[in-house]
Amino acid sequence: MSLLEVRHVSQHFGSLVAVDDVSMAVEAGELRGLIGPNGAGKTTFFNLISGFFKPTAGHILLDGRDITRLAPHERVARGMARTFQITEIFPELSVRENLRIPVELAQGLRMQPWLTRAADVRIKERIDELMQLGGLGAHANRLVGELSHGDQRATEIMMALALKPRLLLLDEPTAGMGSHETYSTSVLIRKLHRSQNLTIVLVEHDMRVIFNLADRITVLAEGAVLDEGAPDEIAASERVQEAYLGKAA
Ligand SMILES: Nc1ncnc2c1ncn2[C@@H]1O[C@H](COP(=O)(O)OP(=O)(O)OP(=O)(O)O)[C@@H](O)[C@H]1O
């Protein structure tokens, strides 16, 4: 059974069909890349998987269970977390304080009026572990708003990971980055994928990142699946080349 299964999903906005009868199955442990020209429907598709939109038609299954009508936070409870195209962090808080929010949430301790000393130790240990894993140890007490774009993105990814997802959805993690930061973000994603038993679906514009990281790639064009396969198959696909060249022309 696939970890994530999308069955014949469509999303209409009035007369516009942003996602048109898309099916996709992602196996546990896979890193799936999702690409497509501008306006292909990638972000809409991500919003459908993570529950920000409810599809006009079709079904979404996680571990074989239908989650189509579940709210985003209910999907988080089932093991799904996501990041956004625009980094969603609290710039006026430190890295440690940002991470504390999802760590408390994951441990069922958010909004508790008081914490036992043991619970507080557990929270701090988990924050330290996440900072270490994300390469953020040196920035623990710095305000996130003062960090580089790459470190802000790493903080956001580690906040998603704090929720202990099995499925992590990353929406353009290298958007707006220079080549150095793009490279270090790719290295982080690969490291997390390998060390944390994670399944990842990654939307990216940067083709080097996608072809370097993905086990398989799904290509969307005009809301529909244009092609799907291993990176070398997609690189050789005439249909895909035409879609990109056609768009650029
Ligand atoms: N909330 C919305 N209401 C109406 N139309 C929308 C909405 N969201 C997206 N669209 C339209 O749906 C289509 C697909 O958009 P979407 O943002 O999903 O594409 P994309 O592949 O993510 O594009 P990009 O690569 O530029 O981010 C576009 O025509 C867009 O204008």
The ligand as an ORCA input file, in Angstrom:
! r2SCAN-3c Opt
* xyz 0 1
  N      -7.407     30.500     -4.998
  C      -7.471     30.572     -6.337
  N      -8.535     31.127     -6.970
  C      -8.602     31.178     -8.300
  N      -7.668     30.710     -9.144
  C      -6.572     30.139     -8.574
  C      -6.420     30.037     -7.163
  N      -5.228     29.433     -6.907
  C      -4.668     29.162     -8.106
  N      -5.468     29.579     -9.111
  C      -5.215     29.407    -10.557
  O      -4.996     28.010    -10.761
  C      -3.973     27.813    -11.734
  C      -2.865     26.970    -11.127
  O      -2.162     27.757    -10.170
  P      -1.044     27.181     -9.179
  O      -0.587     28.316     -8.334
  O      -1.550     25.976     -8.510
  O       0.114     26.783    -10.221
  P       1.647     26.509     -9.938
  O       2.023     25.367    -10.798
  O       1.882     26.360     -8.483
  O       2.310     27.835    -10.457
  P       3.711     28.512    -10.050
  O       4.766     27.596    -10.566
  O       3.675     29.807    -10.786
  O       3.738     28.665     -8.554
  C      -3.519     29.202    -12.178
  O      -4.217     29.534    -13.367
  C      -3.935     30.099    -11.032
  O      -4.200     31.407    -11.481
*
